Amino acid sequence: MTELTLNEKRLLAALAGEKETDAVHLAGKMHTPPESVLQWALLSQDRGLIRVLRRSKKDFEPTEEGRQYLESGLPETQVLRAIGNGIQLSELQKHPAFKIGFGQLRKKRLITVTDGRVMKNPGASTDDDEASLHDMEHGDHGRIQELVRRGLLRQSEEIQNILSITDEGTLRVNAGLDLREETGTLTRDQIVSGGWKNANLRCYDVAKVPKGSTRESPILTSG
């Protein structure tokens, strides 16, 4: 059975209770940088103990202009309200939101202009657009992208690394993990006093020791 580093053991122990979680969340739980958690996770993935899934998450937030429309409604919504049961174009042009709102209503074919009078088309509504502005997580994707193009929403992308423990990893946890701090170097005092017997000595993979090196056991230091 491959010997695990202390950090791999700590990661497995933390992940065992989560089953599946984001590396950032796990880093907070372990009080260590997310970069370190990902590094240990990738090493454990090579051992078949953890799975690492890279996931892209898109978030949206209103721009300054978009926040204004959250309060008053989109320009086309404001103009549609002003139309009511019909209004002269010359009168509608006085509306503060006319320039943008009228163009959007024409583009979406929600209104008709006949002999200088503006009328709503049957079923004319901007409710779906408003819903997409107010609920960016569940709104219509196409409408949300249109709001992004109009500069009313800002899109950001976050890369998430989702970690999950494998059956083999669970077996390693159930078998028991030694989470004591490891000792990689021994002082002369530890050797003389016999204190090394109580130390949790770090294991070394002899196959990975550089050629010509005789380091097959913890390093002895003076002291």
matplotlib code that plots the C-alpha trace (Angstrom):
import matplotlib.pyplot as plt

x = [0.0, 1.4, 2.5, 0.7, 2.1, 0.6, -1.1, -2.7, -4.0, -5.3, -7.0, -8.6, -9.8, -11.4, -13.0, -14.4, -17.1, -17.9, -18.0, -17.9, -16.9, -15.1, -11.4, -11.8, -14.3, -12.1, -9.1, -11.1, -11.9, -8.2, -6.9, -4.6, -4.4, -6.6, -3.5, -2.1, -5.3, -5.4, -1.8, -2.4, -5.7, -4.0, -1.3, -4.1, -5.9, -2.8, -3.1, -6.8, -8.0, -9.6, -11.3, -10.7, -13.3, -12.6, -15.9, -16.5, -19.1, -20.5, -21.8, -23.7, -24.1, -25.8, -23.7, -24.3, -26.9, -28.4, -28.9, -30.8, -33.2, -33.7, -35.4, -37.4, -37.7, -36.0, -36.4, -38.8, -40.9, -41.2, -42.2, -44.6, -46.3, -46.6, -48.2, -51.2, -54.1, -52.4, -50.6, -49.5, -45.9, -45.2, -46.4, -44.4, -41.2, -41.3, -40.7, -37.1, -36.6, -38.0, -34.8, -33.7, -37.1, -38.9, -36.1, -36.2, -40.0, -39.8, -36.9, -39.0, -42.1, -44.2, -45.7, -47.1, -47.1, -50.0, -50.7, -48.6, -50.2, -48.4, -50.3, -49.3, -49.4, -51.5, -49.7, -47.0, -45.0, -41.4, -42.0, -39.4, -36.8, -37.4, -37.3, -33.9, -32.6, -33.8, -33.0, -29.8, -29.3, -32.6, -33.5, -33.7, -30.1, -30.7, -32.3, -29.5, -26.9, -28.8, -28.7, -24.9, -24.5, -26.5, -24.1, -26.8, -25.2, -21.6, -20.4, -17.6, -16.3, -15.0, -13.1, -14.0, -12.1, -14.6, -13.1, -14.7, -13.4, -13.2, -14.2, -10.4, -10.0, -12.9, -11.3, -8.0, -9.9, -11.8, -8.6, -7.3, -5.1, -2.1, -2.5, 0.4, 3.0, 5.8, 9.5, 11.8, 15.0, 16.4, 18.6, 21.6, 19.7, 16.8, 19.2, 21.1, 18.0, 15.9, 13.3, 13.3, 11.3, 8.2, 8.6, 6.4, 9.2, 8.5, 8.8, 10.9, 10.3, 13.7, 12.9, 12.6, 15.9, 18.4, 21.0, 24.1, 22.3, 22.3, 19.3, 17.0, 16.1, 15.3, 18.1, 20.3, 21.0, 23.2, 21.7]
y = [0.0, 3.4, 5.5, 8.9, 12.2, 13.9, 16.5, 13.8, 12.1, 15.4, 16.0, 12.6, 13.0, 16.4, 15.2, 12.0, 14.0, 16.1, 13.4, 16.2, 19.8, 22.8, 23.1, 26.6, 25.4, 22.6, 25.0, 27.1, 24.0, 23.0, 26.5, 26.3, 28.0, 26.5, 26.1, 23.6, 21.7, 21.3, 20.2, 17.5, 16.5, 16.0, 13.8, 11.8, 11.5, 9.9, 7.3, 6.7, 8.2, 11.4, 12.7, 16.3, 17.8, 21.2, 23.1, 26.6, 28.7, 31.9, 34.7, 37.8, 41.1, 44.4, 47.3, 50.8, 51.4, 48.0, 48.8, 51.9, 49.8, 47.4, 50.3, 51.9, 49.1, 48.6, 51.5, 49.4, 48.6, 52.3, 53.2, 50.3, 51.5, 55.0, 53.8, 52.4, 51.9, 54.0, 57.3, 59.8, 59.3, 63.0, 62.7, 59.5, 61.1, 63.4, 60.3, 60.3, 56.6, 57.0, 56.9, 53.5, 52.1, 52.8, 51.2, 48.0, 47.8, 48.1, 45.5, 43.1, 43.8, 44.7, 47.9, 49.2, 52.8, 53.8, 57.3, 58.8, 56.7, 54.1, 50.9, 47.8, 44.6, 41.8, 40.1, 42.7, 42.3, 42.8, 40.6, 38.0, 40.6, 42.0, 38.6, 37.9, 41.2, 40.5, 36.8, 36.3, 32.7, 31.4, 33.8, 33.0, 32.5, 34.3, 37.3, 37.5, 37.5, 40.3, 42.3, 41.7, 43.0, 46.1, 46.7, 46.2, 43.0, 42.1, 38.5, 36.9, 33.3, 31.3, 28.1, 25.6, 22.5, 20.0, 17.2, 13.9, 10.9, 7.5, 4.1, 3.4, 6.7, 5.8, 2.5, 4.2, 6.5, 3.6, 1.7, 4.6, 7.6, 8.6, 12.4, 13.0, 15.5, 13.8, 14.1, 14.3, 15.1, 13.8, 15.7, 14.2, 14.7, 12.7, 9.8, 9.9, 10.2, 7.7, 10.4, 9.2, 6.2, 8.4, 10.4, 9.8, 9.3, 10.4, 7.5, 7.8, 6.0, 4.5, 4.3, 8.1, 8.7, 10.4, 8.0, 8.0, 9.2, 7.1, 8.8, 6.0, 7.2, 10.4, 13.0, 13.3, 16.9, 18.3, 19.7]
z = [0.0, -1.0, 1.9, 2.0, 3.0, 6.1, 3.9, 1.8, 4.9, 6.3, 2.9, 2.8, 6.4, 5.7, 2.4, 3.9, 5.7, 2.7, 0.0, -2.7, -2.3, -3.8, -3.2, -1.8, 0.8, 1.8, 2.1, 4.5, 6.6, 6.6, 7.2, 4.2, 0.7, -2.1, -4.2, -1.7, -1.4, -5.2, -5.3, -2.7, -4.4, -7.8, -6.1, -4.4, -7.8, -9.3, -6.4, -7.2, -3.9, -5.0, -8.1, -9.3, -11.6, -13.1, -13.5, -15.0, -13.2, -14.8, -12.6, -13.5, -11.7, -12.7, -13.9, -12.5, -15.3, -14.7, -11.0, -11.9, -14.0, -11.1, -9.3, -12.2, -14.7, -18.1, -20.6, -22.7, -19.6, -18.7, -22.3, -22.5, -19.4, -20.8, -24.0, -22.0, -24.4, -27.0, -27.3, -29.9, -30.9, -30.4, -26.8, -26.2, -27.4, -24.3, -22.1, -20.6, -21.5, -25.1, -27.0, -25.7, -24.7, -28.0, -30.0, -27.9, -28.2, -32.0, -32.1, -30.1, -32.2, -29.1, -30.6, -33.8, -35.0, -37.2, -38.4, -35.6, -32.9, -30.9, -29.9, -28.0, -29.9, -28.4, -25.5, -25.4, -22.3, -21.0, -17.9, -19.1, -19.6, -16.2, -14.6, -16.2, -14.8, -11.3, -11.2, -13.1, -11.8, -13.1, -15.9, -19.6, -20.9, -24.2, -22.5, -20.0, -22.7, -24.4, -21.2, -21.1, -24.7, -23.7, -20.8, -18.1, -16.7, -16.2, -16.6, -14.8, -14.9, -12.0, -12.3, -9.6, -8.7, -7.3, -5.2, -4.3, -2.5, -4.3, -2.9, -2.5, -0.6, 1.7, 2.4, 3.4, 5.7, 7.3, 7.8, 10.0, 9.2, 11.4, 11.5, 13.9, 12.8, 11.0, 11.8, 8.8, 10.7, 13.9, 16.3, 18.1, 21.4, 20.1, 19.2, 22.5, 24.7, 22.7, 22.0, 18.4, 19.5, 20.1, 17.0, 13.9, 11.4, 7.8, 5.3, 2.2, -1.1, -1.8, -5.5, -5.6, -3.8, -6.2, -7.7, -5.5, -2.4, 0.7, 2.3, 3.2, 6.6, 8.4, 8.4, 11.4, 12.5, 15.1, 18.3]

ax = plt.figure().add_subplot(projection="3d")
ax.plot(x, y, z, "-o")
ax.set_aspect("equal")
plt.show()
